[in-house]
Amino acid sequence: MYNRRVISFSFSFINFSTIYTAASSIFKGGLARLLCGVLYYLLCS
């Protein structure tokens, strides 16, 4: 019982860290794209 709980906890932790890294990379990419779009709009308007 204790072993299963530890395994499920570590699995959920790995899952959370994977989701977190994916979300942060998407957020950074979106942020860079947003900044490039704002600069492009300011320069070309």
C-alpha positions in Angstrom: 0.0 0.0 0.0 2.7 2.4 1.0 4.8 1.4 -2.0 1.9 2.0 -4.4 1.3 5.5 -2.9 5.0 6.5 -3.4 4.9 5.2 -7.0 1.7 7.1 -7.8 3.1 10.2 -6.1 6.3 10.1 -8.0 4.5 9.5 -11.3 2.2 12.4 -10.7 5.2 14.6 -9.8 7.0 13.6 -13.1 3.7 14.3 -15.0 3.4 17.7 -13.3 7.0 18.7 -14.1 6.6 17.6 -17.7 3.4 19.7 -18.1 5.1 22.6 -16.3 8.2 22.6 -18.6 6.0 22.3 -21.7 3.7 25.1 -20.5 6.7 27.4 -19.6 8.4 26.8 -23.0 5.1 27.5 -24.8 4.7 30.6 -22.6 8.2 31.8 -23.4 7.7 31.2 -27.1 4.4 33.0 -27.1 5.9 35.9 -25.1 8.7 36.3 -27.6 6.3 36.1 -30.5 4.1 38.7 -28.8 7.0 41.1 -28.3 8.1 40.6 -32.0 4.5 41.3 -33.1 4.4 44.5 -31.0 7.8 45.7 -32.3 6.7 44.9 -35.9 3.4 46.8 -35.4 5.3 49.8 -33.9 7.9 49.9 -36.7 5.5 49.4 -39.6 2.5 51.4 -38.6 
